[in-house]
Amino acid sequence: MTPTHTIQGGVCSGDELPSPKLAHASQMTKYLFVMLGGALGAVSRFIVGTLIARWYTGLFPLGTFLVNATGSFLIGVLMMVFLNRPSVSANWRLFLLTGVLGGYTTFSSFEWEIFAAMRGGAVAIALSYAVSSLVVGLIGVWVGAMLSNRLWPL
């Protein structure tokens, strides 16, 4: 029996393994997809935060909250699409999930804003922000997953 090796997109015999140069190029392509998606996500986060800051001046970190809520919704939609459609290229997952949503959502900012609010004595704001972000984020994932399953059923 000829040994087989799994290669992205299928199986080939041992005689058909890609050259190390081709494998390296394929790996670099993945990094490129993540990098481009991350740039797009980060710029999107900046735009949303800037637009929110123009009309909202309250203490509650609404910009980060809305970015995380919409990011949660989008990950719900996209993960269901990718789970229900395994034929979708792994490069799309890398670009959209790791790249775009990784650059767009702001968990580290979320944690810092809670810490800063508590440190500044705004414990009620910190707690309401933490709880509402988690609840709305989970609802966003759930609604996104349900919507995705309705729009693109198996």
C-alpha positions as CSV (number, residue, x, y, z in Angstrom):
1,M,0.0,0.0,0.0
2,T,1.4,3.4,-0.9
3,P,1.7,5.8,2.1
4,T,-0.6,8.8,2.0
5,H,-0.1,12.2,3.5
6,T,-2.8,14.8,4.1
7,I,-2.2,18.0,2.3
8,Q,-4.5,21.0,2.6
9,G,-7.3,20.3,0.3
10,G,-6.9,16.6,-0.1
11,V,-4.7,13.5,0.1
12,C,-1.8,12.6,-2.1
13,S,0.7,9.7,-2.4
14,G,4.1,10.0,-0.8
15,D,5.6,10.6,-4.3
16,E,3.4,13.8,-4.7
17,L,4.5,15.7,-1.6
18,P,5.0,19.3,-2.2
19,S,8.5,20.6,-2.2
20,P,9.7,22.4,1.0
21,K,9.7,25.6,-1.1
22,L,6.0,25.1,-2.0
23,A,5.1,24.2,1.6
24,H,6.9,27.4,2.8
25,A,5.0,29.5,0.3
26,S,1.7,28.0,1.4
27,Q,2.5,28.8,5.1
28,M,3.5,32.4,4.1
29,T,0.1,32.7,2.3
30,K,-1.6,31.9,5.6
31,Y,0.3,34.6,7.4
32,L,-0.6,37.0,4.6
33,F,-4.3,36.3,5.0
34,V,-4.1,36.8,8.8
35,M,-2.1,40.0,8.4
36,L,-4.5,41.5,5.8
37,G,-7.5,40.5,7.8
38,G,-6.0,41.9,11.0
39,A,-5.3,45.2,9.4
40,L,-8.9,45.4,8.1
41,G,-10.3,44.5,11.5
42,A,-8.1,47.0,13.4
43,V,-9.1,49.8,11.0
44,S,-12.7,48.9,11.3
45,R,-12.5,49.0,15.1
46,F,-10.8,52.4,15.0
47,I,-13.6,53.7,12.7
48,V,-16.4,52.4,14.9
49,G,-14.7,53.8,18.0
50,T,-14.2,57.2,16.4
51,L,-17.8,57.4,15.2
52,I,-19.1,56.4,18.6
53,A,-16.8,58.9,20.4
54,R,-18.2,61.8,18.2
55,W,-21.7,61.5,19.7
56,Y,-21.3,59.7,23.0
57,T,-19.3,61.2,25.9
58,G,-20.5,59.1,28.8
59,L,-18.3,57.1,31.2
60,F,-19.5,53.7,29.9
61,P,-17.0,52.5,27.2
62,L,-19.7,52.2,24.6
63,G,-17.3,52.0,21.6
64,T,-15.5,48.9,22.9
65,F,-18.9,47.5,24.0
66,L,-20.4,47.8,20.6
67,V,-17.3,46.5,18.8
68,N,-17.3,43.4,21.1
69,A,-21.1,42.9,20.7
70,T,-20.9,43.1,16.9
71,G,-17.8,41.0,16.8
72,S,-19.6,38.3,18.9
73,F,-22.5,38.3,16.5
74,L,-20.2,38.0,13.5
75,I,-18.2,35.1,15.0
76,G,-21.5,33.4,15.6
77,V,-22.5,33.8,11.9
78,L,-19.1,32.9,10.5
79,M,-18.3,29.9,12.7
80,M,-21.6,28.3,11.8
81,V,-21.0,29.0,8.1
82,F,-17.5,27.4,8.4
83,L,-18.7,24.5,10.5
84,N,-21.7,23.8,8.2
85,R,-19.6,24.3,5.1
86,P,-16.3,22.4,5.5
87,S,-15.6,23.0,1.8
88,V,-15.0,26.7,2.5
89,S,-11.3,27.3,2.2
90,A,-9.3,27.4,5.4
91,N,-7.8,30.7,4.1
92,W,-11.3,32.3,4.5
93,R,-11.3,31.2,8.2
94,L,-7.9,32.6,8.7
95,F,-8.7,35.9,7.0
96,L,-12.1,36.5,8.6
97,L,-11.9,34.9,12.1
98,T,-8.2,35.1,13.1
99,G,-7.5,38.2,11.0
100,V,-10.5,40.5,10.8
101,L,-12.3,39.5,14.0
102,G,-9.0,39.2,15.9
103,G,-8.1,42.8,14.9
104,Y,-11.7,44.0,15.3
105,T,-12.6,42.8,18.8
106,T,-11.0,44.2,21.8
107,F,-10.9,41.8,24.7
108,S,-7.6,43.3,26.1
109,S,-9.2,46.8,25.9
110,F,-12.3,45.4,27.6
111,E,-10.2,44.1,30.5
112,W,-8.3,47.3,30.9
113,E,-11.4,49.5,30.9
114,I,-12.9,47.4,33.6
115,F,-9.7,47.6,35.7
116,A,-9.4,51.4,35.1
117,A,-13.1,52.0,36.1
118,M,-12.7,50.0,39.3
119,R,-9.4,51.7,40.1
120,G,-11.1,55.0,39.6
121,G,-13.8,54.1,42.0
122,A,-16.5,53.5,39.3
123,V,-17.3,50.0,40.5
124,A,-20.9,50.0,39.4
125,I,-19.9,51.1,35.9
126,A,-17.1,48.4,35.8
127,L,-19.5,45.7,36.9
128,S,-22.4,46.7,34.6
129,Y,-19.9,46.9,31.7
130,A,-18.4,43.4,32.4
131,V,-21.8,41.7,32.9
132,S,-23.6,43.4,30.0
133,S,-20.6,42.8,27.7
134,L,-20.7,39.1,28.5
135,V,-24.4,38.8,28.3
136,V,-24.8,40.8,25.0
137,G,-21.7,39.0,23.6
138,L,-23.2,35.6,24.2
139,I,-26.5,36.7,22.8
140,G,-24.7,38.0,19.8
141,V,-23.0,34.7,19.2
142,W,-26.3,32.8,19.7
143,V,-28.3,35.1,17.4
144,G,-25.5,35.1,14.8
145,A,-25.4,31.3,14.8
146,M,-29.2,31.0,14.5
147,L,-29.4,33.5,11.7
148,S,-26.6,31.8,9.9
149,N,-28.3,28.4,10.2
150,R,-31.5,29.9,8.8
151,L,-29.8,31.7,5.9
152,W,-27.5,28.9,5.0
153,P,-29.1,25.6,6.2
154,L,-27.3,22.3,5.7
